């Protein structure tokens, strides 16, 4: 199969390539550390949704660049549409990825911040560089966990470790993420491309209906709990976005200073 590139994507900041039944979607905004805009979320939702009905696609791959998988939400762009509703670009991406029937693989180098880490919880396989830097700094921003991470992360790492990850918001390595079960395998940076390519190619050669049935069964037991967690998190996230704590965090970010929460 001949590789097909950018015409697949409705957004220039999401590079799309279809080759050998593998659709690779790459975050392509290096000047902003691959921070995700609403347009990028919309494009990702559309591409993932269309891939489900495309018989030429057996595997979807999410990846970024050498230094950044993604820095998470583009704060300025996100604050322009803070009301969370079913047609919000972020919500459409969240639903498209978590409900995708076909297998999704993430390949992670560099930084994966916020939703850059929580989206990994909804991928079927995650291969990361052992020195990748993952982080869920929602509390640091005056917010709360999202993408059902408040439910899924404690199931993987235990309650107290999850509390440390969220309440302190500190970064951890790809190797640490493998030990916690957040990524499938962490390998040295220079070995990641070939290692992931071999696994993805093998997955694309598996019987597709059997893969999809197995994926559905693996996720059936947590589907209702994930839905409930998402609903609670959307409410908490909206409350956080409207808070003075969040305003202080965002202001401090753009003023390039440490936030001051002493008055709260």
C-alpha angles and dihedrals in degrees: 000000000000115000114253118202143176100355086074091064126076089202128055090215091063111064112204125196127176114196131152091353092305118118109203117197112192126192102233110185102103094160087067098036089259091293107176119245126197089256090054091050090050091050093048092049091050095046094048092046093049091047090062091067096038110099089199090067119077100154132029119207125198118198144148136196135299095272101031135030085183136315088220126240120009094239097205093048093044093051089057089068107025097152108103113217136150093268095046109125092237092050091048090052092046091052095042093054100040093045096042110130095203122075117270122203125192123205110197131195128163121353125002107182130182109326085012086074101030093054087061088067088066097048119094097223128018123191117186140177108255089236095049114127116228123185140169102195098167096129089049086062095047091258138107134240118289142192091049089294091134087065102033102043096056088050089057103038107018131256100281096045089048089052090053092048094050105031096047096031094209124162123250132193131254088249090054090046090055091051089052094048095245092118128035097224136356117204135170113289095247092050098048100087096054095039093051093042092057093049093045093048091051091049091051089055095053118102101277100214092049090050092051094046090050092048091051091051093048091055101037095086095057100035097098093044092049090051091051092047092050092052092051092045093050089056092046093045092052090050090050094049090056094048128106089232091061092045090053091049094050093044091050090049093056092041088051095233137115114272117248114220095167093110094056 
